[in-house]
């Protein structure tokens, strides 16, 4: 066969398909990013230490002065999960960093060059972060519960996972942390600046809750139950507060999840419409 006969044959051979990066590839990429960042490990470790540590200190204080506490009215599960009040702020920092850190370093342009479908990038980041947060949240919640109950057992105020609403409350603690982190993630996508996103998350989850306490009592009863942290916090309680106008545990969690959903949807719309 001559050279002139070979050349057309070569030209007629179909080129191998290169394929298109899909959602699974984006998930692997985002997983590599989040696990290769040192701040991720330190933040998640801080979350576990804070949740278990504060819960242990709170339970120790209660166990040392058990006088006047009625076991029937005392929510030992909520007591052992008290560290979630501060843990929500820790996970909010990581949630904001998950997306704003790429804007501060300029890596977001590289990510979008590799995967130009912005919705896929945004969703992959959210899914990976949510899974990591949920897993670490379960570790923190169950760790806080078992350590706290071990301390409270000396004062005969402990409970077990088999008691009504207890398992739901402990798992709810992890869901609460995940929702708080996703709220911060959405705010990060909206603001694209780490300090601004963290400040906004802390303002919504903590500062706003404190400011509501300065309202007249008649207003507090109707306003504070809509605060994201207070509403979402109902999911890790086992006993309703007497006289409090609060949502049911899952109803309150739905309110918090609603805040997170609004932030994420707004963040996605802006992520797809603005320049990197």
C-alpha positions as a LaTeX table, in Angstrom:
\begin{tabular}{lrrr}
\hline
Residue & $x$ (\AA) & $y$ (\AA) & $z$ (\AA) \\
\hline
Unk1 & 0.00 & 0.00 & 0.00 \\
Unk2 & 1.43 & 3.35 & $-1.01$ \\
Unk3 & 1.67 & 6.45 & 1.15 \\
Unk4 & $-1.14$ & 8.13 & $-0.78$ \\
Unk5 & $-3.40$ & 5.15 & 0.00 \\
Unk6 & $-2.54$ & 5.13 & 3.70 \\
Unk7 & $-3.20$ & 8.84 & 4.30 \\
Unk8 & $-6.93$ & 8.77 & 3.42 \\
Unk9 & $-7.38$ & 5.68 & 5.59 \\
Unk10 & $-5.84$ & 7.48 & 8.55 \\
Unk11 & $-8.03$ & 10.49 & 7.98 \\
Unk12 & $-11.14$ & 8.34 & 7.89 \\
Unk13 & $-10.50$ & 6.70 & 11.25 \\
Unk14 & $-12.86$ & 8.12 & 13.91 \\
Unk15 & $-11.14$ & 10.08 & 16.63 \\
Unk16 & $-11.58$ & 8.74 & 20.18 \\
Unk17 & $-14.31$ & 10.49 & 22.14 \\
Unk18 & $-12.86$ & 12.66 & 24.84 \\
Unk19 & $-16.04$ & 12.65 & 26.94 \\
Unk20 & $-17.44$ & 15.47 & 28.99 \\
Unk21 & $-16.82$ & 16.04 & 32.65 \\
Unk22 & $-20.01$ & 15.16 & 34.50 \\
Unk23 & $-21.40$ & 15.47 & 37.99 \\
Unk24 & $-19.44$ & 12.48 & 39.30 \\
Unk25 & $-16.20$ & 14.07 & 38.10 \\
Unk26 & $-17.18$ & 17.34 & 39.78 \\
Unk27 & $-17.87$ & 15.46 & 43.04 \\
Unk28 & $-14.44$ & 13.84 & 42.94 \\
Unk29 & $-12.83$ & 17.20 & 42.25 \\
Unk30 & $-14.62$ & 18.91 & 45.14 \\
Unk31 & $-13.85$ & 16.01 & 47.48 \\
Unk32 & $-10.16$ & 16.36 & 46.60 \\
Unk33 & $-10.31$ & 20.09 & 47.29 \\
Unk34 & $-12.01$ & 19.86 & 50.66 \\
Unk35 & $-9.84$ & 17.03 & 51.99 \\
Unk36 & $-6.58$ & 18.56 & 50.76 \\
Unk37 & $-7.18$ & 21.84 & 52.59 \\
Unk38 & $-5.57$ & 21.94 & 56.03 \\
Unk39 & $-8.12$ & 24.39 & 57.42 \\
Unk40 & $-10.86$ & 21.82 & 56.82 \\
Unk41 & $-9.31$ & 19.36 & 59.27 \\
Unk42 & $-8.67$ & 22.00 & 61.92 \\
Unk43 & $-12.18$ & 23.42 & 61.64 \\
Unk44 & $-13.86$ & 20.01 & 61.85 \\
Unk45 & $-11.64$ & 19.04 & 64.78 \\
Unk46 & $-12.55$ & 22.30 & 66.50 \\
Unk47 & $-16.23$ & 21.52 & 65.90 \\
Unk48 & $-15.97$ & 18.13 & 67.62 \\
Unk49 & $-13.92$ & 19.49 & 70.52 \\
Unk50 & $-16.23$ & 22.47 & 71.05 \\
Unk51 & $-19.43$ & 20.42 & 70.95 \\
Unk52 & $-18.19$ & 17.66 & 73.25 \\
Unk53 & $-16.24$ & 20.01 & 75.54 \\
Unk54 & $-19.00$ & 22.52 & 76.15 \\
Unk55 & $-21.55$ & 19.76 & 76.57 \\
Unk56 & $-19.34$ & 18.04 & 79.14 \\
Unk57 & $-18.77$ & 21.26 & 81.10 \\
Unk58 & $-22.49$ & 22.06 & 81.09 \\
Unk59 & $-23.40$ & 18.57 & 82.27 \\
Unk60 & $-20.70$ & 18.66 & 84.95 \\
Unk61 & $-22.11$ & 21.90 & 86.32 \\
Unk62 & $-25.59$ & 20.42 & 86.47 \\
Unk63 & $-24.40$ & 17.16 & 88.03 \\
Unk64 & $-22.54$ & 19.02 & 90.76 \\
Unk65 & $-25.71$ & 20.87 & 91.82 \\
Unk66 & $-28.66$ & 18.56 & 91.10 \\
Unk67 & $-30.81$ & 19.92 & 93.90 \\
Unk68 & $-34.26$ & 21.01 & 92.78 \\
Unk69 & $-33.99$ & 19.41 & 89.34 \\
Unk70 & $-36.91$ & 17.19 & 88.42 \\
Unk71 & $-35.80$ & 14.25 & 86.23 \\
Unk72 & $-39.25$ & 14.21 & 84.64 \\
Unk73 & $-38.87$ & 17.84 & 83.43 \\
Unk74 & $-35.11$ & 17.91 & 82.87 \\
Unk75 & $-33.96$ & 17.52 & 79.25 \\
Unk76 & $-30.65$ & 15.73 & 79.74 \\
Unk77 & $-30.26$ & 15.21 & 75.99 \\
Unk78 & $-30.43$ & 18.92 & 75.27 \\
Unk79 & $-28.06$ & 19.55 & 78.15 \\
Unk80 & $-25.43$ & 17.22 & 76.72 \\
Unk81 & $-25.82$ & 18.82 & 73.27 \\
Unk82 & $-25.35$ & 22.37 & 74.57 \\
Unk83 & $-22.11$ & 22.66 & 72.60 \\
Unk84 & $-24.14$ & 22.92 & 69.41 \\
Unk85 & $-24.90$ & 26.54 & 70.31 \\
Unk86 & $-21.26$ & 27.38 & 69.58 \\
Unk87 & $-20.75$ & 24.56 & 67.11 \\
Unk88 & $-23.17$ & 26.23 & 64.69 \\
Unk89 & $-20.77$ & 29.17 & 64.42 \\
Unk90 & $-17.78$ & 26.91 & 63.79 \\
Unk91 & $-19.48$ & 25.06 & 60.95 \\
Unk92 & $-20.71$ & 28.37 & 59.52 \\
Unk93 & $-17.08$ & 29.41 & 59.08 \\
Unk94 & $-16.31$ & 26.27 & 57.09 \\
Unk95 & $-19.49$ & 26.62 & 55.07 \\
Unk96 & $-18.52$ & 30.12 & 53.99 \\
Unk97 & $-14.92$ & 29.10 & 53.26 \\
Unk98 & $-16.03$ & 26.21 & 51.08 \\
Unk99 & $-16.95$ & 28.61 & 48.31 \\
Unk100 & $-15.42$ & 32.00 & 49.17 \\
Unk101 & $-11.87$ & 30.65 & 49.45 \\
Unk102 & $-11.81$ & 29.96 & 45.71 \\
Unk103 & $-12.82$ & 33.53 & 45.00 \\
Unk104 & $-10.06$ & 34.92 & 47.22 \\
Unk105 & $-7.39$ & 32.78 & 45.54 \\
Unk106 & $-8.77$ & 33.04 & 42.01 \\
Unk107 & $-9.11$ & 29.25 & 41.75 \\
Unk108 & $-12.79$ & 29.62 & 40.88 \\
Unk109 & $-11.78$ & 30.58 & 37.32 \\
Unk110 & $-9.78$ & 27.38 & 37.00 \\
Unk111 & $-12.66$ & 25.32 & 38.35 \\
Unk112 & $-15.07$ & 26.85 & 35.84 \\
Unk113 & $-12.59$ & 26.40 & 32.99 \\
Unk114 & $-12.43$ & 22.68 & 33.74 \\
Unk115 & $-16.19$ & 22.39 & 34.33 \\
Unk116 & $-17.96$ & 25.29 & 32.57 \\
Unk117 & $-21.41$ & 24.15 & 33.71 \\
Unk118 & $-21.70$ & 26.36 & 36.75 \\
Unk119 & $-24.73$ & 24.63 & 38.20 \\
Unk120 & $-22.78$ & 21.35 & 38.32 \\
Unk121 & $-19.85$ & 23.00 & 40.14 \\
Unk122 & $-22.14$ & 24.69 & 42.64 \\
Unk123 & $-24.15$ & 21.52 & 43.33 \\
Unk124 & $-21.04$ & 19.37 & 43.68 \\
Unk125 & $-19.56$ & 21.73 & 46.25 \\
Unk126 & $-22.83$ & 21.76 & 48.19 \\
Unk127 & $-23.23$ & 17.97 & 48.17 \\
Unk128 & $-19.66$ & 17.24 & 49.27 \\
Unk129 & $-19.78$ & 19.84 & 52.02 \\
Unk130 & $-23.19$ & 18.63 & 53.24 \\
Unk131 & $-22.03$ & 15.00 & 53.45 \\
Unk132 & $-18.83$ & 15.90 & 55.29 \\
Unk133 & $-20.73$ & 18.12 & 57.71 \\
Unk134 & $-23.40$ & 15.50 & 58.37 \\
Unk135 & $-20.81$ & 12.80 & 59.13 \\
Unk136 & $-18.78$ & 15.03 & 61.45 \\
Unk137 & $-22.00$ & 16.35 & 62.97 \\
Unk138 & $-23.08$ & 12.80 & 63.84 \\
Unk139 & $-19.71$ & 12.17 & 65.49 \\
Unk140 & $-19.96$ & 15.40 & 67.47 \\
Unk141 & $-23.59$ & 14.82 & 68.48 \\
Unk142 & $-23.23$ & 11.21 & 69.55 \\
Unk143 & $-19.91$ & 11.98 & 71.27 \\
Unk144 & $-21.50$ & 14.86 & 73.17 \\
Unk145 & $-24.47$ & 12.71 & 74.13 \\
Unk146 & $-22.49$ & 9.77 & 75.50 \\
Unk147 & $-19.97$ & 11.94 & 77.37 \\
Unk148 & $-22.73$ & 14.12 & 78.82 \\
Unk149 & $-24.87$ & 11.18 & 79.91 \\
Unk150 & $-21.88$ & 9.53 & 81.57 \\
Unk151 & $-21.39$ & 12.70 & 83.63 \\
Unk152 & $-25.09$ & 13.11 & 84.43 \\
Unk153 & $-25.44$ & 9.48 & 85.49 \\
Unk154 & $-23.70$ & 10.28 & 88.77 \\
Unk155 & $-26.60$ & 12.59 & 89.65 \\
Unk156 & $-29.19$ & 10.12 & 88.31 \\
Unk157 & $-30.23$ & 12.56 & 85.60 \\
Unk158 & $-29.06$ & 10.61 & 82.56 \\
Unk159 & $-31.10$ & 9.05 & 79.78 \\
Unk160 & $-30.56$ & 6.52 & 76.99 \\
Unk161 & $-31.04$ & 6.44 & 73.24 \\
Unk162 & $-33.99$ & 4.14 & 73.72 \\
Unk163 & $-36.05$ & 6.75 & 75.55 \\
Unk164 & $-38.73$ & 8.68 & 73.60 \\
Unk165 & $-37.36$ & 11.38 & 71.24 \\
Unk166 & $-33.74$ & 10.93 & 72.35 \\
Unk167 & $-32.36$ & 9.30 & 69.19 \\
Unk168 & $-34.24$ & 11.83 & 67.07 \\
Unk169 & $-32.70$ & 14.67 & 69.09 \\
Unk170 & $-29.15$ & 13.35 & 68.76 \\
Unk171 & $-29.46$ & 12.82 & 65.01 \\
Unk172 & $-31.26$ & 16.15 & 64.84 \\
Unk173 & $-28.18$ & 17.79 & 66.29 \\
Unk174 & $-26.17$ & 16.66 & 63.27 \\
Unk175 & $-28.91$ & 17.82 & 60.90 \\
Unk176 & $-28.96$ & 21.18 & 62.69 \\
Unk177 & $-25.22$ & 21.65 & 62.12 \\
Unk178 & $-25.57$ & 20.64 & 58.48 \\
Unk179 & $-28.36$ & 23.15 & 57.88 \\
Unk180 & $-26.35$ & 25.92 & 59.55 \\
Unk181 & $-23.36$ & 25.09 & 57.36 \\
Unk182 & $-25.49$ & 25.11 & 54.21 \\
Unk183 & $-26.94$ & 28.48 & 55.19 \\
Unk184 & $-23.40$ & 29.87 & 55.42 \\
Unk185 & $-22.52$ & 28.20 & 52.10 \\
Unk186 & $-25.40$ & 29.98 & 50.40 \\
Unk187 & $-24.40$ & 33.29 & 51.96 \\
Unk188 & $-20.85$ & 32.74 & 50.76 \\
Unk189 & $-22.09$ & 32.27 & 47.20 \\
Unk190 & $-24.12$ & 35.47 & 47.47 \\
Unk191 & $-21.41$ & 37.67 & 49.01 \\
Unk192 & $-18.25$ & 36.00 & 47.55 \\
Unk193 & $-16.18$ & 37.40 & 50.41 \\
Unk194 & $-15.11$ & 35.27 & 53.36 \\
Unk195 & $-15.33$ & 37.88 & 56.12 \\
Unk196 & $-18.66$ & 39.20 & 54.86 \\
Unk197 & $-20.18$ & 35.72 & 54.55 \\
Unk198 & $-19.02$ & 34.66 & 58.01 \\
Unk199 & $-20.31$ & 37.91 & 59.52 \\
Unk200 & $-23.68$ & 37.48 & 57.82 \\
Unk201 & $-23.97$ & 33.87 & 59.02 \\
Unk202 & $-23.06$ & 34.76 & 62.59 \\
Unk203 & $-25.48$ & 37.68 & 62.45 \\
Unk204 & $-28.37$ & 35.45 & 61.37 \\
Unk205 & $-27.58$ & 32.52 & 63.65 \\
Unk206 & $-26.40$ & 34.29 & 66.79 \\
Unk207 & $-26.59$ & 38.08 & 66.88 \\
Unk208 & $-30.17$ & 38.27 & 65.61 \\
Unk209 & $-31.23$ & 35.74 & 68.24 \\
Unk210 & $-29.71$ & 37.90 & 70.98 \\
Unk211 & $-31.24$ & 41.12 & 69.68 \\
Unk212 & $-34.73$ & 39.61 & 69.70 \\
Unk213 & $-34.43$ & 39.22 & 73.47 \\
Unk214 & $-34.56$ & 43.03 & 73.78 \\
Unk215 & $-37.98$ & 43.22 & 72.17 \\
Unk216 & $-41.11$ & 43.57 & 74.32 \\
Unk217 & $-42.22$ & 40.20 & 75.69 \\
Unk218 & $-45.39$ & 40.21 & 73.61 \\
Unk219 & $-43.28$ & 40.54 & 70.45 \\
Unk220 & $-40.71$ & 37.97 & 71.53 \\
Unk221 & $-43.32$ & 35.23 & 71.76 \\
Unk222 & $-44.15$ & 35.66 & 68.08 \\
Unk223 & $-40.77$ & 36.64 & 66.66 \\
Unk224 & $-38.14$ & 34.46 & 68.33 \\
Unk225 & $-39.63$ & 31.19 & 67.07 \\
Unk226 & $-38.85$ & 32.35 & 63.53 \\
Unk227 & $-35.19$ & 32.95 & 64.28 \\
Unk228 & $-33.19$ & 30.29 & 62.38 \\
Unk229 & $-31.08$ & 29.06 & 65.30 \\
Unk230 & $-33.94$ & 29.02 & 67.81 \\
Unk231 & $-36.32$ & 27.32 & 65.39 \\
Unk232 & $-33.77$ & 24.77 & 64.22 \\
Unk233 & $-32.64$ & 24.10 & 67.78 \\
Unk234 & $-35.99$ & 22.50 & 68.55 \\
Unk235 & $-34.92$ & 19.39 & 66.67 \\
Unk236 & $-32.33$ & 18.50 & 69.32 \\
Unk237 & $-34.66$ & 18.81 & 72.29 \\
Unk238 & $-36.79$ & 16.03 & 73.79 \\
Unk239 & $-39.13$ & 18.11 & 75.95 \\
Unk240 & $-41.10$ & 21.21 & 74.98 \\
Unk241 & $-40.38$ & 24.30 & 77.05 \\
Unk242 & $-43.32$ & 25.17 & 79.26 \\
Unk243 & $-45.19$ & 28.25 & 78.09 \\
Unk244 & $-42.96$ & 28.73 & 75.05 \\
Unk245 & $-44.59$ & 29.38 & 71.68 \\
Unk246 & $-42.20$ & 27.26 & 69.65 \\
Unk247 & $-42.58$ & 25.03 & 66.63 \\
Unk248 & $-42.53$ & 21.27 & 66.86 \\
Unk249 & $-39.03$ & 19.77 & 66.49 \\
Unk250 & $-39.38$ & 18.99 & 62.80 \\
Unk251 & $-41.39$ & 22.14 & 62.17 \\
Unk252 & $-38.61$ & 24.24 & 63.66 \\
Unk253 & $-35.99$ & 22.39 & 61.64 \\
Unk254 & $-38.05$ & 23.09 & 58.50 \\
Unk255 & $-37.82$ & 26.81 & 59.28 \\
Unk256 & $-34.03$ & 26.63 & 59.53 \\
Unk257 & $-33.85$ & 24.51 & 56.37 \\
Unk258 & $-36.03$ & 27.11 & 54.66 \\
Unk259 & $-33.52$ & 29.86 & 55.47 \\
Unk260 & $-30.73$ & 27.68 & 54.10 \\
Unk261 & $-32.71$ & 26.84 & 50.95 \\
Unk262 & $-33.41$ & 30.50 & 50.19 \\
Unk263 & $-29.72$ & 31.37 & 50.62 \\
Unk264 & $-28.60$ & 28.46 & 48.44 \\
Unk265 & $-31.09$ & 29.21 & 45.65 \\
Unk266 & $-30.13$ & 32.89 & 45.65 \\
Unk267 & $-26.46$ & 31.91 & 45.68 \\
Unk268 & $-26.96$ & 29.54 & 42.74 \\
Unk269 & $-28.77$ & 32.19 & 40.68 \\
Unk270 & $-25.97$ & 34.70 & 41.29 \\
Unk271 & $-23.25$ & 32.07 & 40.80 \\
Unk272 & $-24.60$ & 31.31 & 37.33 \\
Unk273 & $-25.20$ & 34.90 & 36.28 \\
Unk274 & $-22.11$ & 36.76 & 37.54 \\
Unk275 & $-18.57$ & 36.70 & 36.24 \\
Unk276 & $-16.10$ & 34.59 & 38.22 \\
\hline
\end{tabular}
